[in-house]
Amino acid sequence: DTRQGNILSFFKKS
Amino acid sequence: MLELRLVQGSLLKKVLESIKDLVTDANFDCSATGFSLQAMDSSHVALVSLLLRSEGFEHYRCDRNMSMGMNLNNMAKMLKCAGNDDIITIKADDGGDTVTFMFESPNQDKISDFEMKLMDIDSEHLGIPESEYHAIVRMPSQEFARICKDLSSIVDTVVISVSKEGVKFSTRGDIGSANIVCRQNPSVDKPDEATIIEMQEPVSLTFALRYMNSFTKATPLSNTVTISMSSELPVVVEYKIADMGYIRFYLAPKIEE
């Protein structure tokens, strides 16, 4: 099974 | 005071058509570097990053850095009123709450002004780290669009795998499975038709086709598309914008559980 990843878990707020 | 004159106004029309369904509201940032935008879709699965460099404009005046919040659907509606050969000028006053789009026909016999209300948008600017990608594929943008469209009519996810053999798009669903392999095909005569793979190590990631399909709305901006992948990172789907900059779409992969 897969779940959709989230951009915020890869790129941090600058 | 901000005044940006873009002779090839169709580029801006195409940019808006390519992002208006992915992102509802966004801040356009204007600085000495250029006219740019960074925004996520509402579910934070995809991010779009646009840059139109100042050198690409015939006239570029931006007295101080400005951030203008716009509803992209409304902006697209206004830009649709510009002819494909029109020159588009974007104007705004410092601290104002509107932006004006001026369209000039090529022989100057028709001049239109459209004024649009700006919005206050709380946006989160994200730092995108410089990365060495495991695999970079450059291929004809129309070919990529065709593959995404074909596969999305069958299933909703795609596995993109890059190996020495080529780039493989695979799907598996209730009705069956599909595999499309594009082999490396360096074409000296027609570089836009080539498929070129730079690979440090094989990589394979799973993505939602719905987003990939949305990205391919940028196809009219460029004959080629570049897909950059690493096993630990969102994929980058990049369309270069003739001598001016780029539009990059980042998509978080599906994660095995």
Interface residues (C-beta under 8 A of the other chain):
Chain A: D1 T2 R3 Q4 G5 N6 I7 L8 S9 F10 F11 K12 K13 S14
Chain B: M40 H44 V45 A46 L47 E124 H125 L126 G127 I128 P129 T157 T206 A208 L233 P234 Y250 A252 P253 K254 I255 E256 E257
